[in-house]
Amino acid sequence: MEFKSINPYNGETVGNYLAETGEAVMDKLKKAETAFKTWRKVPLQDRSLLMAKAGDVLRENVEEYAKMITLEMGKPIAESRAEVNKCAWVCDYYAENAQTFLMDEVIETDAQKSFVRHDPIGAVFAIMPWNFPFWQVFRFAAPTLTAGNVGLLKHAPNVFGCAKQIENVFKKAGFPDGVFQNLIVHHDKTESIIAHDVVKAITLTGSEGAGAAVAQIAGKYIKKSLLELGGNNAFIVWEDADIDKAVATALTARMLNCGQSCIAAKRFILLEGIYDEFVSKFTAAVKNLKPGNPMEEDTHVGPLARKDLADQLQQQVKKSIQLGAELLLGGNQKGAYHEPTILGNVTSGMPVFDEETFGPVAAMIKVKTIDEAFTYSEQSRYGLGVTVCTMNIEKALEYAAEVSDGAYFINELVKSDPRLPFGGEKRSGYGRELAKDGMMEFVNRKTVYVK
């Protein structure tokens, strides 16, 4: 099988990649097993230095890597650079903090000595998406490799060029052969890889359907899995909010990466007293976004990563309008490009309320009270994050316990930060990445007891 990476902006082929044979995949699994035996014994200080070097490699080659991101999935080039630099940050973070995170935890018992130590578990198989083709991988790889594990990457087929570059980052940084390997395989090889004794755990970032399928396979073979899945984040604006600041935050929250983010704000739940002002100002701000070639510096909105993704989004928009949503802006599609679109008077039962919209579509929802706003927010099978905009911070904090999502942001868009745990609840998955939590996901927290 041959995979083609296609530039979604102009339809040109970026690269061709031949699928690896079953024998080649087995060879890489064996190499991972061999590499782990020696990598786990490399002193943590030395592993941390190599991870810091990976960060240096990313910064030194930011233009090369950013260009590949933009060519393969259409992200505006300025955002691609920011993505690469964020990957360097996460490398630095774990290089600096791994010693603290992995130190023994002494626990007083009736033993002479009792403590928890943190040992690596082996090969972790990562199934990663196309929307943040570098960041999603480094978010997993930085803590996992620094902890002494080895990594196996199955990336999305439309970003295999990025996958190849990521593997080369670790090679250039000096990581031993086999510690991080890229697999050019179709999803039909997933079960055989997960089933292999070398693979000890699986991490997946992707759709709800992909997560359910992989979790089922992982459960079959009793392998730990971590799932980062879809989202339908609510962005709640109270009547006392600074509307201009809320609009500026909302614009980024919805339109970053052309709206192709699990943690993007998708449902804008607005108190009726500020509904018209917010919608008017948000619409004006969206009109000022410049569409075009994502390789150009002043482009704000490029194409979606594939035409089928734009087709799906268009169907969600059309169906919602048929059900009574008001088209306030946009609504059109041409190939992989979907206009930034705003729908007003959205209610539950419409696709843009009930489903994840993976693209530049904003659903505006009017409510009478703060409690009603949170009731609407909770009407989702997803649970990644919620934003609340208000001047009353103390009151907003009182509602934190009422939110079932994995994140609650006040006056800021929901975003990932290496210093904070990241993950969702409900159909948004389970487990946590980043911070100390992310490193603990793939280590053996081993109890040691001395009588």
C-alpha positions as CSV (number, residue, x, y, z in Angstrom):
1,M,0.0,0.0,0.0
2,E,1.2,3.5,-0.8
3,F,0.2,6.6,1.2
4,K,0.0,10.0,-0.4
5,S,0.4,13.2,1.6
6,I,-1.7,15.9,-0.2
7,N,-1.5,19.7,0.3
8,P,-5.1,20.6,1.1
9,Y,-4.6,24.1,-0.2
10,N,-3.6,23.3,-3.8
11,G,-4.1,19.5,-4.1
12,E,-0.4,18.9,-4.9
13,T,1.4,15.8,-3.6
14,V,3.7,16.5,-0.7
15,G,5.1,13.0,-0.4
16,N,4.6,9.3,-1.1
17,Y,5.2,6.7,1.5
18,L,5.2,2.9,1.1
19,A,3.5,0.9,3.9
20,E,6.0,-1.3,5.8
21,T,5.6,-5.0,5.5
22,G,4.5,-7.1,8.5
23,E,8.0,-8.4,8.7
24,A,9.5,-4.9,8.8
25,V,7.1,-3.9,11.6
26,M,8.1,-7.0,13.6
27,D,11.7,-6.1,13.1
28,K,11.0,-2.6,14.6
29,L,9.2,-4.2,17.5
30,K,12.2,-6.4,18.2
31,K,14.5,-3.3,17.9
32,A,12.3,-1.5,20.5
33,E,12.6,-4.4,22.9
34,T,16.4,-4.4,22.5
35,A,16.6,-0.7,22.9
36,F,14.5,-0.7,26.1
37,K,16.9,-3.1,27.8
38,T,19.7,-0.6,27.6
39,W,17.8,2.7,27.5
40,R,16.1,2.1,30.9
41,K,19.6,1.8,32.4
42,V,20.8,5.1,31.1
43,P,21.0,7.5,34.0
44,L,18.0,9.8,34.3
45,Q,20.3,12.8,34.1
46,D,21.6,11.7,30.8
47,R,18.2,10.9,29.4
48,S,17.1,14.4,30.5
49,L,20.1,16.0,28.7
50,L,19.1,14.2,25.5
51,M,15.5,15.4,25.8
52,A,16.8,19.0,26.2
53,K,18.9,18.4,23.1
54,A,15.7,17.4,21.2
55,G,14.3,20.8,22.2
56,D,17.4,22.4,20.8
57,V,17.0,20.5,17.5
58,L,13.4,21.7,17.2
59,R,14.3,25.3,17.7
60,E,17.2,25.1,15.3
61,N,15.0,23.6,12.5
62,V,11.8,25.4,13.2
63,E,11.3,26.7,9.7
64,E,11.8,23.3,8.1
65,Y,9.4,21.6,10.4
66,A,6.8,24.3,10.3
67,K,6.8,24.2,6.5
68,M,6.1,20.5,6.5
69,I,3.2,21.0,9.0
70,T,1.6,23.6,6.8
71,L,2.1,21.8,3.5
72,E,0.6,18.5,4.8
73,M,-2.4,19.7,6.8
74,G,-2.9,23.4,6.0
75,K,-2.2,25.2,9.2
76,P,-1.2,28.8,8.8
77,I,2.6,29.0,8.8
78,A,2.8,31.3,11.9
79,E,0.8,28.8,13.9
80,S,3.0,26.0,12.6
81,R,6.1,27.8,14.0
82,A,4.3,28.3,17.3
83,E,3.5,24.5,17.4
84,V,7.2,23.5,16.9
85,N,8.3,26.0,19.6
86,K,5.8,24.6,22.0
87,C,7.2,21.1,21.4
88,A,10.6,22.5,22.3
89,W,9.1,23.8,25.5
90,V,7.7,20.5,26.5
91,C,11.1,18.9,25.9
92,D,12.7,21.5,28.2
93,Y,10.0,21.0,30.8
94,Y,10.6,17.3,31.3
95,A,14.3,17.6,31.0
96,E,14.2,20.1,33.9
97,N,11.6,18.3,36.1
98,A,12.0,14.6,35.5
99,Q,14.4,14.2,38.4
100,T,11.8,15.6,40.8
101,F,8.8,13.7,39.3
102,L,10.6,10.3,39.3
103,M,12.2,10.5,42.7
104,D,11.3,7.9,45.3
105,E,8.2,8.7,47.4
106,V,8.9,7.7,51.0
107,I,5.8,6.6,52.9
108,E,5.9,6.0,56.6
109,T,4.4,2.6,57.7
110,D,5.3,0.0,60.2
111,A,8.2,-1.1,58.0
112,Q,11.8,-0.3,58.6
113,K,11.6,1.4,55.2
114,S,8.8,1.7,52.7
115,F,8.6,3.8,49.5
116,V,7.4,4.0,45.9
117,R,9.9,4.0,43.1
118,H,9.1,4.8,39.5
119,D,10.4,2.4,36.8
120,P,9.8,2.5,33.1
121,I,7.4,-0.2,31.6
122,G,8.8,-0.7,28.1
123,A,7.4,0.2,24.6
124,V,4.5,2.6,24.4
125,F,2.6,2.6,21.1
126,A,1.3,6.0,20.2
127,I,-1.5,6.5,17.7
128,M,-1.6,10.2,16.8
129,P,-3.8,12.6,14.8
130,W,-3.1,15.1,12.0
131,N,-4.4,18.4,13.6
132,F,-1.3,19.2,15.7
133,P,1.1,16.7,14.0
134,F,4.2,17.7,16.1
135,W,2.6,18.8,19.4
136,Q,0.5,15.7,19.9
137,V,3.5,13.4,19.5
138,F,5.9,15.4,21.7
139,R,3.2,15.7,24.4
140,F,3.5,12.0,24.7
141,A,7.1,11.4,23.8
142,A,8.8,13.9,26.1
143,P,7.7,12.4,29.4
144,T,7.5,8.8,28.1
145,L,11.1,8.7,26.8
146,T,12.6,10.7,29.6
147,A,11.1,8.2,32.1
148,G,13.1,5.4,30.3
149,N,10.4,3.9,28.0
150,V,10.7,3.6,24.3
151,G,8.2,4.9,21.8
152,L,6.5,3.5,18.6
153,L,4.6,6.1,16.5
154,K,1.7,5.4,14.2
155,H,0.8,8.8,12.8
156,A,-2.1,9.9,10.6
157,P,-1.4,9.0,7.0
158,N,-1.8,12.5,5.7
159,V,1.1,13.7,7.9
160,F,3.7,11.0,7.4
161,G,6.2,13.6,6.3
162,C,5.9,15.2,9.8
163,A,6.2,11.7,11.4
164,K,9.5,11.1,9.5
165,Q,10.8,14.5,10.7
166,I,9.9,13.8,14.3
167,E,11.8,10.5,14.2
168,N,14.8,12.5,12.8
169,V,14.6,15.0,15.7
170,F,15.4,12.2,18.2
171,K,18.1,10.9,15.9
172,K,19.7,14.3,15.6
173,A,19.5,14.8,19.3
174,G,21.5,11.6,19.9
175,F,18.9,9.2,21.2
176,P,20.0,5.6,20.8
177,D,18.8,3.6,17.8
178,G,15.3,2.1,18.5
179,V,14.3,4.4,21.4
180,F,11.8,6.2,19.1
181,Q,10.6,4.6,15.9
182,N,8.1,5.7,13.3
183,L,5.8,3.1,11.7
184,I,4.4,3.6,8.2
185,V,1.4,1.4,8.6
186,H,-2.4,1.4,7.9
187,H,-4.9,1.0,10.8
188,D,-5.4,-2.6,9.9
189,K,-2.0,-3.4,11.6
190,T,-3.1,-1.8,14.9
191,E,-4.3,-4.9,16.6
192,S,-1.3,-7.0,15.7
193,I,1.0,-4.3,17.1
194,I,-1.0,-3.8,20.3
195,A,-1.1,-7.6,20.8
196,H,2.7,-8.0,20.6
197,D,4.3,-8.7,23.9
198,V,6.8,-5.9,23.4
199,V,4.0,-3.2,23.6
200,K,3.1,-2.5,27.2
201,A,0.7,0.4,26.8
202,I,-1.1,2.5,24.1
203,T,-1.8,6.2,23.9
204,L,-4.2,7.6,21.4
205,T,-5.3,11.1,20.5
206,G,-8.1,11.1,18.0
207,S,-11.8,10.7,17.4
208,E,-14.3,9.1,19.7
209,G,-14.7,6.2,17.2
210,A,-11.0,5.5,17.0
211,G,-10.7,5.7,20.8
212,A,-13.5,3.2,21.3
213,A,-11.9,0.8,18.8
214,V,-8.4,1.0,20.3
215,A,-9.7,0.8,23.9
216,Q,-11.5,-2.4,23.0
217,I,-8.4,-4.0,21.5
218,A,-6.2,-2.8,24.4
219,G,-8.7,-4.3,26.8
220,K,-8.7,-7.6,24.9
221,Y,-5.0,-7.9,25.5
222,I,-5.0,-6.3,28.9
223,K,-2.8,-3.4,28.0
224,K,-3.1,0.0,29.6
225,S,-4.5,2.7,27.4
226,L,-4.7,6.5,27.5
227,L,-7.3,8.2,25.3
228,E,-7.5,11.9,24.4
229,L,-10.6,12.2,22.2
230,G,-13.1,14.7,20.9
231,G,-14.6,17.8,22.6
232,N,-17.5,20.1,22.4
233,N,-16.3,22.9,24.7
234,A,-18.6,25.5,26.0
235,F,-17.6,29.2,26.1
236,I,-19.9,30.9,28.6
237,V,-20.1,34.7,28.8
238,W,-21.8,36.3,31.8
239,E,-23.4,39.8,31.6
240,D,-20.7,41.4,33.7
241,A,-17.9,40.2,31.4
242,D,-15.6,42.6,29.5
243,I,-17.1,41.9,26.1
244,D,-14.2,43.2,24.0
245,K,-11.8,40.9,25.8
246,A,-14.2,38.0,25.7
247,V,-14.6,38.4,22.0
248,A,-10.8,38.5,21.4
249,T,-10.4,35.3,23.5
250,A,-13.3,33.7,21.8
251,L,-11.9,34.4,18.3
252,T,-8.7,32.5,19.1
253,A,-10.6,29.8,21.0
254,R,-12.7,29.0,17.9
255,M,-10.5,29.9,14.9
256,L,-7.0,28.7,15.9
257,N,-5.9,25.9,13.5
258,C,-9.0,26.8,11.5
259,G,-11.1,25.4,14.3
260,Q,-9.6,21.9,14.1
261,S,-8.9,21.3,17.7
262,C,-10.5,19.0,20.3
263,I,-10.3,21.8,22.9
264,A,-11.6,24.6,20.7
265,A,-14.6,26.6,21.9
266,K,-17.5,25.3,19.9
267,R,-20.7,26.3,21.8
268,F,-20.9,29.9,22.8
269,I,-23.4,30.1,25.6
270,L,-24.3,33.8,26.1
271,L,-26.5,35.5,28.7
272,E,-29.3,37.2,27.0
273,G,-28.3,40.7,28.2
274,I,-25.0,40.6,26.2
275,Y,-26.0,38.2,23.4
276,D,-26.5,40.8,20.7
277,E,-23.4,42.8,21.6
278,F,-21.2,39.7,21.7
279,V,-22.5,38.2,18.5
280,S,-22.1,41.5,16.7
281,K,-18.6,42.1,17.8
282,F,-17.6,38.5,17.3
283,T,-19.0,38.5,13.7
284,A,-17.1,41.7,12.9
285,A,-13.8,40.1,14.2
286,V,-14.3,37.0,12.2
287,K,-14.9,39.1,9.0
288,N,-11.5,40.6,9.5
289,L,-9.7,37.2,9.3
290,K,-7.8,36.9,6.1
291,P,-8.3,33.6,4.2
292,G,-5.7,32.3,1.7
293,N,-2.6,30.4,1.2
294,P,-1.4,29.1,4.6
295,M,2.2,29.5,3.6
296,E,1.7,33.3,3.5
297,E,2.5,35.1,6.7
298,D,-0.7,37.2,6.8
299,T,-3.1,34.3,6.3
300,H,-5.3,33.7,9.3
301,V,-7.6,31.0,7.9
302,G,-6.5,28.2,5.5
303,P,-8.2,25.1,4.3
304,L,-9.2,22.2,6.4
305,A,-6.8,19.3,6.3
306,R,-8.9,17.2,3.9
307,K,-11.9,17.8,1.6
308,D,-13.9,15.1,3.4
309,L,-13.6,17.0,6.6
310,A,-15.0,20.1,5.0
311,D,-17.8,18.1,3.5
312,Q,-18.8,16.7,6.9
313,L,-18.7,20.2,8.5
314,Q,-20.9,21.5,5.7
315,Q,-23.5,18.9,6.3
316,Q,-23.6,19.8,10.0
317,V,-24.1,23.4,9.1
318,K,-26.8,22.7,6.6
319,K,-28.7,20.4,8.9
320,S,-28.6,22.9,11.7
321,I,-30.0,25.6,9.5
322,Q,-32.8,23.3,8.4
323,L,-33.6,22.8,12.1
324,G,-33.9,26.5,12.8
325,A,-30.4,27.9,13.3
326,E,-29.8,31.4,11.9
327,L,-26.9,31.8,9.4
328,L,-25.2,35.0,10.5
329,L,-21.9,34.7,8.5
330,G,-20.3,32.3,6.0
331,G,-21.8,28.9,5.4
332,N,-20.1,28.1,2.1
333,Q,-17.5,25.5,1.2
334,K,-15.2,25.1,-1.8
335,G,-13.1,21.9,-1.8
336,A,-11.2,21.6,1.5
337,Y,-11.9,25.3,2.3
338,H,-14.8,26.0,4.6
339,E,-15.7,29.6,5.3
340,P,-15.7,30.8,8.9
341,T,-19.3,30.4,9.8
342,I,-21.5,31.8,12.6
343,L,-24.9,30.3,13.5
344,G,-27.3,32.1,15.8
345,N,-30.1,31.0,18.0
346,V,-28.7,27.4,18.2
347,T,-30.5,24.9,20.4
348,S,-30.0,21.4,21.5
349,G,-31.0,18.8,18.9
350,M,-29.0,20.6,16.2
351,P,-25.7,19.0,15.0
352,V,-23.7,22.1,15.8
353,F,-24.9,21.8,19.4
354,D,-24.9,18.0,19.9
355,E,-21.9,17.0,17.8
356,E,-18.2,18.0,17.6
357,T,-17.7,20.5,14.8
358,F,-14.1,20.2,13.7
359,G,-13.7,23.4,11.8
360,P,-14.4,27.2,11.8
361,V,-18.1,27.1,12.9
362,A,-19.3,29.0,15.9
363,A,-22.7,28.1,17.5
364,M,-24.3,31.0,19.4
365,I,-26.7,30.0,22.2
366,K,-28.9,32.4,24.2
367,V,-29.8,31.7,27.9
368,K,-31.5,33.6,30.6
369,T,-29.5,32.7,33.7
370,I,-26.0,31.6,34.8
371,D,-27.5,28.3,36.0
372,E,-29.1,27.7,32.7
373,A,-25.8,28.4,31.0
374,F,-24.1,25.6,33.0
375,T,-27.0,23.3,32.4
376,Y,-26.6,23.7,28.6
377,S,-22.8,23.3,29.0
378,E,-23.3,19.9,30.6
379,Q,-25.6,18.8,27.8
380,S,-22.8,17.1,26.0
381,R,-21.4,13.6,25.8
382,Y,-18.0,15.2,25.8
383,G,-16.0,16.6,28.7
384,L,-12.8,18.3,27.8
385,G,-13.1,21.9,29.0
386,V,-15.2,25.0,29.7
387,T,-14.4,28.7,29.6
388,V,-16.3,31.3,31.7
389,C,-15.9,35.0,31.1
390,T,-16.8,37.3,34.0
391,M,-15.5,40.0,36.3
392,N,-16.8,38.0,39.3
393,I,-13.9,35.5,39.8
394,E,-15.0,34.3,43.2
395,K,-18.5,33.5,41.9
396,A,-17.0,31.7,38.8
397,L,-14.8,29.6,41.1
398,E,-17.9,28.4,43.0
399,Y,-19.1,26.8,39.8
400,A,-15.9,24.8,39.2
401,A,-17.4,21.8,41.1
402,E,-20.5,21.9,38.9
403,V,-18.4,21.3,35.7
404,S,-17.8,17.7,34.8
405,D,-15.1,18.5,32.2
406,G,-11.3,17.9,32.7
407,A,-10.6,21.7,32.6
408,Y,-12.2,24.9,33.8
409,F,-10.8,28.2,32.6
410,I,-11.9,31.6,33.7
411,N,-11.3,34.5,31.3
412,E,-9.0,32.4,29.1
413,L,-9.5,29.8,26.3
414,V,-9.0,26.2,27.2
415,K,-5.4,25.2,26.2
416,S,-2.7,22.7,27.0
417,D,0.3,23.7,29.1
418,P,3.2,21.4,30.0
419,R,2.9,22.5,33.6
420,L,-0.7,21.4,34.0
421,P,-2.4,18.0,33.6
422,F,-4.5,17.7,30.4
423,G,-7.3,15.3,29.7
424,G,-11.0,14.8,29.5
425,E,-14.0,13.0,31.0
426,K,-17.0,11.2,29.6
427,R,-16.6,10.6,25.8
428,S,-13.5,12.8,25.7
429,G,-11.4,9.9,27.0
430,Y,-9.5,9.0,30.1
431,G,-6.0,9.5,31.6
432,R,-3.9,12.6,31.8
433,E,-1.0,14.0,29.8
434,L,1.5,16.7,30.7
435,A,2.7,17.9,34.1
436,K,3.7,15.1,36.6
437,D,0.5,13.3,35.8
438,G,1.6,12.7,32.2
439,M,4.9,11.1,33.3
440,M,3.1,8.9,35.9
441,E,0.8,7.4,33.2
442,F,3.5,5.1,31.8
443,V,5.7,4.2,34.7
444,N,5.5,1.3,37.2
445,R,4.7,2.9,40.6
446,K,6.4,0.1,42.5
447,T,5.9,-0.4,46.2
448,V,9.2,-1.3,48.1
449,Y,8.8,-2.6,51.6
450,V,11.7,-3.5,54.0
451,K,10.9,-5.2,57.3
